Amino acid sequence: MFQRVGTPRRWLWPLLRPLEHRGVVASGWEHDVPFHIENRTVASRAIGERTFRFARGTWVMRDAVALTQRGRVVDELGPGSCHRRVISRVEDC
């Protein structure tokens, strides 16, 4: 159970809604949200699916994380060709 999901800043909700439709971030603000997480590995990628049971309906967030040959961590958010890519680089200290 998530205690809180989203943002209480109502003015942000319309701005976040397009990302919500792409499964990237939830718009709105809810408390005590039941959720389920399913993780699996496919072709050396960690695939995650998070299902939230909001009062307004079910919402799913999907992502895929992989390590590139150049040492970058790539997290693809959202489905298929609509995904957004977050790239990090892992370096030795």
ZIDASUL-V825448 format. One record per backbone hydrogen bond with DSSP energy under -1.0 kcal/mol. CO is the residue of the C=O (numbers start at 1). NH is the residue of the N-H. If there is no record, write none. Layout:
CO:NH / CO:NH
This chain:
2:33 / 3:32 / 5:30 / 8:10 / 9:12 / 12:16 / 13:17 / 16:20 / 17:21 / 19:24 / 20:23 / 28:7 / 30:5 / 33:2 / 34:53 / 36:51 / 38:49 / 40:47 / 42:45 / 45:42 / 46:65 / 47:40 / 48:63 / 49:38 / 50:61 / 51:36 / 52:59 / 54:57 / 57:54 / 59:52 / 61:50 / 62:78 / 63:48 / 64:76 / 65:46 / 66:74 / 68:71 / 71:90 / 72:68 / 73:88 / 74:66 / 75:86 / 76:64 / 77:84 / 79:82 / 80:83 / 84:77 / 86:75 / 88:73
